[in-house]
Amino acid sequence: MYTRNEYLKNIPSVDEILRTTEVQELLLRFSRVLVVKAIQLVLEEKRKMILSKTDESNFEKGRLSDVSAQLIEAKIAEITQPSLKRVINASGIIVHTNLGRAPLCEEAIASVVEVARYYSNLEFNLVKGERGNRYSHVEGLLKEITGAEAGFVVNNNAAAVLLCLNTLATGKEVIISRGELIEIGGSFRIPEIMSQSGAKLVEVGTTNRTHLRDYQEAINEQTAVILKAHTSNFRVVGFTAEVEVSDLNTLGREYDIAVMLDMGSGNLVKAASFGLRDEPIAQDAVKSGMDIVTFSGDKLLGGPQAGIILGKKKYIQALRRNPLSRALRIDKLTLAALEATLRTYVFKPEHIDDLPVMRMLMASESVLKKRARTLTRLLAKHNTDLAVAVVKDNSQVGGGAYPLDDVPTWAVAIDPSPMTVNDFEYLLRTCNPPIISRISKDKVLLDMRTVFPDEISLIAESISIVVT
Ligand SMILES: *Cc1c(COP(=O)(O)O)cnc(C)c1O
């Protein structure tokens, strides 16, 4: 038996390890700095492990100081893997902000790759051979889809709201209903965006009820904008009253004040087509006469992160001239993805399910049930002894859209005992690629609605690895 110190002394040096034939072979495939770094980390771990063992009789003879090329290669794989990576979303939340919201459609992906690899006409008018307009690539499509007079895009919807308020209402007042002073996912709070924009917030009405006269009474010569915000991730239910969009528009015109709507998730397709409660879509907001409408590009629209602004020409022109628009501007890869996504709405409306978000929303229960059955069959084939069941459950739209609407789904429920559900959920989360599940009633649920069909076998394989 060795003592702790003998074990520590037995640890080879970096140079000794580098000289072994196996590690020399690694040097043919990986750069020297990377191999050295990996060796140093492995040795450091060895040292820590030896020092942390309290019972020296646990030291297995000679083993602890062994540093194999295999171990070094595994460490290289670990340190070179990217931090931002693909995950499998089995949570059932379609527009999941923490998981990157909307996956892109194939055309958008292809367009991003092409524009990334080569030069593009981002700001170059090919006909005139002179400087062009970055926004021209999507403005026409936005107008065509929604019927708006003009359109503009920025980095995200928070930026869109900020830019609009800063352009129209710096040093002036913006009226909003108390029931709409929302916070969305951590950092977007209407009152804070408002103060950053330099506008003064004027709250009217009460949390549950706001009437037209509340808005009317708040109007004075300082009023620049009447803002209506979609309450997104919450609902006031019961004894409630909110003012119709059309009444706000009439009021705005009467006093020559801009009326603006922050839609949040800018659906362009009637929700009835996927069995959800009907809510106004962006086209309705434009038709109602709203001066400005803003929404996200990566929520129900199904595109990249972007803030889309529709509105009357004079307002959109004012936004363009604001120097802040340069700071909030959309980048070319996003623009490429957004254009391709919008083209799907214009040119292939009958194939709107080419957009993954739409496809997931529209997936029928029978398809999802079949997917769940396939997964359980594959798990059985891998001889995992897990107790699995195909169960009916509810998915969520996410992204602040339809917070009260459940979307019926099918899932594979796993009882991992004797392992705890939390331990099992963690093991799935640390797979490659990570699998994001949800825990419900002491089972781990894999919701089939947000899983891509080609991910099913990957899930089965990963599970079979973690349970053996
Ligand atoms: C999601 C949301 C936002 C923020 O949009 P981002 O694109 O995430 O910046 C703003 N307002 C409402 C009502 C929302 O639902």
The ligand as a Gaussian input file, in Angstrom:
#p B3LYP/6-31G(d) Opt

LIG

0 1
 C      -42.042000      39.337000     -25.419000
 C      -42.581000      40.698000     -25.281000
 C      -41.743000      41.820000     -25.346000
 C      -40.262000      41.676000     -25.511000
 O      -39.947000      41.227000     -26.795000
 P      -38.453000      40.776000     -27.150000
 O      -38.521000      40.451000     -28.607000
 O      -38.146000      39.623000     -26.283000
 O      -37.572000      41.944000     -26.877000
 C      -42.294000      43.056000     -25.228000
 N      -43.631000      43.220000     -25.037000
 C      -44.487000      42.169000     -24.966000
 C      -45.945000      42.420000     -24.757000
 C      -43.984000      40.866000     -25.084000
 O      -44.815000      39.811000     -25.005000

